[in-house]
């Protein structure tokens, strides 16, 4: 089912409660051990990633995450320490770890979950520079504790919210992901995406550490965000535009906030958490809002209050532009994936799920849930193809991905009505299938992204 604005608000409320719990618990532990607040910020950032992914609350998933996340958080802390002592080695380890997390997507749900668990602490450690070493065993303990506390707070808040009806409990996928076998001589899509990510990060690190030695994380973060999960070349450009627009807005707001003097640390922390809540809530409307809020939070965490913000504003925007260009270049020139190709495959999968609904192959509820999952994936692909059509038009409407998505969306809405016309739905499904076959036979076209 599609998420309503009230659903988005409740989800954001649950997320910020989990973040506050993890931050407060880790901060109390850090204070007791004589450490600063950075482990608490690490725990909060990990929690944001965990609640946003909404993993299922089954015993197997929970146990695996409790075992993996603290160990991987510790490894990420070691990478953060390497950045301080040997930056080039840190860049190699970081890039390799992120590329590995993408490559694992092709091997089923458990490796995918492992990949997500690897990527989350690595990206978090880039934002929150917590590192092992310097405080002995207590520092190592705090990094592991941050992972455990983040895991516990995200699980407990999600479970409680589901029990009292604030939000729906996250569900495991109805069917294991089974990536299609690539054609002879073709690399699997996950491998191609991993290579794209590796090249994008390598470019961002090389340019950032050479030209912007104190601001290179902005390039790397942007390259990762734009390249991560980009469903084809058009989607990468679209995400780059959203990231750029949101980041410019967030950086501009950061330049204004830099002139604000907070009366105490509580007011400073409350401002950060309020911005974070807005970002989590508005992300459901557009990624640009999240990019703006995340950029502002990142700027506040880096502590630029009282600085000459005009040059800093220009440098940050330039870093974001270059980071986005690194990601776009990688997706366009390293084993490129056309957005049309991705849409065609997703629509074909959705048609298969729709046939199951009509045939009653796996039961009505299970089949409808699977169909909703495919519909959600198609909705993620809609904005870039709509933008392409608005800018360049479509000489052959039936050959443009927007037409396929719109028709599929209408079919999904129709079969959810109890009195739908099965003959009409069947005719429309055959028409859509013919469109896909014609595009497959005709090959790629400049008329689509």
TAMOBEL-V152557 format. One record per residue. N is the residue number from 1. RES is the residue in three letters. NEAR is the number of other C-alpha atoms within 12 Angstrom. Layout:
# TAMOBEL-V152557
n->[N:N]
res->[RES:RES]
near->[NEAR:NEAR]
This chain:
# TAMOBEL-V152557
n->[1:2:3:4:5:6:7:8:9:10:11:12:13:14:15:16:17:18:19:20:21:22:23:24:25:26:27:28:29:30:31:32:33:34:35:36:37:38:39:40:41:42:43:44:45:46:47:48:49:50:51:52:53:54:55:56:57:58:59:60:61:62:63:64:65:66:67:68:69:70:71:72:73:74:75:76:77:78:79:80:81:82:83:84:85:86:87:88:89:90:91:92:93:94:95:96:97:98:99:100:101:102:103:104:105:106:107:108:109:110:111:112:113:114:115:116:117:118:119:120:121:122:123:124:125:126:127:128:129:130:131:132:133:134:135:136:137:138:139:140:141:142:143:144:145:146:147:148:149:150:151:152:153:154:155:156:157:158:159:160:161:162:163:164:165:166:167:168:169:170:171:172:173:174:175:176:177:178:179:180:181:182:183:184:185:186:187:188:189:190:191:192:193:194:195:196:197:198:199:200:201:202:203:204:205:206:207:208:209:210:211:212:213:214:215:216:217:218:219:220:221:222:223:224:225:226:227:228:229:230:231:232:233:234:235:236:237:238:239:240:241:242:243:244:245:246:247:248:249:250:251:252:253:254:255:256:257:258:259:260:261:262:263:264:265:266:267:268:269:270:271:272:273:274:275:276:277:278:279:280:281:282:283:284:285:286:287:288:289:290:291:292:293:294:295:296:297:298:299:300:301:302:303:304:305:306:307:308:309:310:311:312:313:314:315:316:317:318:319:320:321:322:323:324:325:326:327:328:329:330:331:332:333:334:335:336:337:338:339:340:341:342:343:344:345:346:347:348:349:350:351:352:353:354:355:356:357:358:359:360:361:362:363:364:365:366:367:368:369:370:371:372:373:374:375:376:377:378:379:380:381:382:383:384:385:386:387:388:389:390:391:392:393:394:395:396:397:398:399:400:401:402:403:404:405:406:407:408:409:410:411:412:413:414:415:416:417:418:419:420:421:422:423:424:425:426:427:428:429:430:431:432:433:434:435:436:437:438:439:440:441:442:443:444:445:446:447:448:449]
res->[UNK:UNK:UNK:UNK:UNK:UNK:UNK:UNK:UNK:UNK:UNK:UNK:UNK:UNK:UNK:UNK:UNK:UNK:UNK:UNK:UNK:UNK:UNK:UNK:UNK:UNK:UNK:UNK:UNK:UNK:UNK:UNK:UNK:UNK:UNK:UNK:UNK:UNK:UNK:UNK:UNK:UNK:UNK:UNK:UNK:UNK:UNK:UNK:UNK:UNK:UNK:UNK:UNK:UNK:UNK:UNK:UNK:UNK:UNK:UNK:UNK:UNK:UNK:UNK:UNK:UNK:UNK:UNK:UNK:UNK:UNK:UNK:UNK:UNK:UNK:UNK:UNK:UNK:UNK:UNK:UNK:UNK:UNK:UNK:UNK:UNK:UNK:UNK:UNK:UNK:UNK:UNK:UNK:UNK:UNK:UNK:UNK:UNK:UNK:UNK:UNK:UNK:UNK:UNK:UNK:UNK:UNK:UNK:UNK:UNK:UNK:UNK:UNK:UNK:UNK:UNK:UNK:UNK:UNK:UNK:UNK:UNK:UNK:UNK:UNK:UNK:UNK:UNK:UNK:UNK:UNK:UNK:UNK:UNK:UNK:UNK:UNK:UNK:UNK:UNK:UNK:UNK:UNK:UNK:UNK:UNK:UNK:UNK:UNK:UNK:UNK:UNK:UNK:UNK:UNK:UNK:UNK:UNK:UNK:UNK:UNK:UNK:UNK:UNK:UNK:UNK:UNK:UNK:UNK:UNK:UNK:UNK:UNK:UNK:UNK:UNK:UNK:UNK:UNK:UNK:UNK:UNK:UNK:UNK:UNK:UNK:UNK:UNK:UNK:UNK:UNK:UNK:UNK:UNK:UNK:UNK:UNK:UNK:UNK:UNK:UNK:UNK:UNK:UNK:UNK:UNK:UNK:UNK:UNK:UNK:UNK:UNK:UNK:UNK:UNK:UNK:UNK:UNK:UNK:UNK:UNK:UNK:UNK:UNK:UNK:UNK:UNK:UNK:UNK:UNK:UNK:UNK:UNK:UNK:UNK:UNK:UNK:UNK:UNK:UNK:UNK:UNK:UNK:UNK:UNK:UNK:UNK:UNK:UNK:UNK:UNK:UNK:UNK:UNK:UNK:UNK:UNK:UNK:UNK:UNK:UNK:UNK:UNK:UNK:UNK:UNK:UNK:UNK:UNK:UNK:UNK:UNK:UNK:UNK:UNK:UNK:UNK:UNK:UNK:UNK:UNK:UNK:UNK:UNK:UNK:UNK:UNK:UNK:UNK:UNK:UNK:UNK:UNK:UNK:UNK:UNK:UNK:UNK:UNK:UNK:UNK:UNK:UNK:UNK:UNK:UNK:UNK:UNK:UNK:UNK:UNK:UNK:UNK:UNK:UNK:UNK:UNK:UNK:UNK:UNK:UNK:UNK:UNK:UNK:UNK:UNK:UNK:UNK:UNK:UNK:UNK:UNK:UNK:UNK:UNK:UNK:UNK:UNK:UNK:UNK:UNK:UNK:UNK:UNK:UNK:UNK:UNK:UNK:UNK:UNK:UNK:UNK:UNK:UNK:UNK:UNK:UNK:UNK:UNK:UNK:UNK:UNK:UNK:UNK:UNK:UNK:UNK:UNK:UNK:UNK:UNK:UNK:UNK:UNK:UNK:UNK:UNK:UNK:UNK:UNK:UNK:UNK:UNK:UNK:UNK:UNK:UNK:UNK:UNK:UNK:UNK:UNK:UNK:UNK:UNK:UNK:UNK:UNK:UNK:UNK:UNK:UNK:UNK:UNK:UNK:UNK:UNK:UNK:UNK:UNK:UNK:UNK:UNK:UNK:UNK:UNK:UNK:UNK:UNK:UNK:UNK:UNK:UNK:UNK:UNK:UNK:UNK:UNK:UNK:UNK:UNK:UNK:UNK:UNK:UNK:UNK:UNK:UNK:UNK:UNK:UNK:UNK:UNK:UNK:UNK:UNK:UNK:UNK:UNK]
near->[18:20:18:14:15:17:22:27:24:28:39:36:31:39:44:38:32:39:45:34:32:40:40:29:30:40:30:23:28:30:19:14:20:16:26:22:31:34:47:39:42:49:48:46:48:51:45:43:32:44:38:33:24:33:32:29:31:19:13:15:27:27:18:23:36:29:21:29:41:34:28:36:46:36:32:44:43:33:37:37:32:26:29:21:16:15:24:23:20:29:35:26:30:41:38:28:32:45:35:33:37:38:34:30:33:30:25:20:23:25:24:26:33:32:32:36:42:41:40:41:49:47:40:42:41:42:37:35:33:43:40:31:22:14:18:14:17:23:29:30:29:43:49:38:37:50:49:38:42:46:45:35:37:43:39:27:36:41:29:21:28:22:15:13:16:22:27:24:25:24:22:25:23:22:19:16:21:15:21:17:14:15:9:7:7:15:21:25:33:35:27:34:41:38:33:44:49:38:35:43:48:35:33:44:41:26:29:35:25:16:18:24:19:19:33:34:41:43:43:45:45:48:48:48:43:46:47:39:33:38:42:42:39:38:40:44:36:36:40:39:31:31:45:40:27:32:44:34:26:36:39:29:27:40:33:24:26:29:19:20:17:19:11:11:12:12:14:22:24:20:25:34:35:24:33:37:33:32:36:38:32:29:28:27:22:25:30:30:30:36:39:34:38:41:40:38:38:35:36:36:27:25:24:26:21:18:21:16:23:20:15:29:30:20:27:38:32:27:37:43:33:37:44:40:37:40:51:41:32:37:42:31:22:27:24:36:34:34:39:40:31:33:42:39:30:33:41:31:29:37:38:26:35:41:28:23:30:30:16:15:17:20:16:21:18:22:30:31:28:34:40:32:29:35:34:23:26:36:29:29:40:34:32:35:41:29:24:27:25:16:13:17:21:23:13:19:20:24:35:38:46:37:29:41:41:27:31:44:32:22:36:38:22:24:31:25:14:11:12:17:16:21:14:16:29:23:15:26:32:22:21:34:28:21:29:35:20:19:27:18:12:14:17:21:21:19:27:38:41]
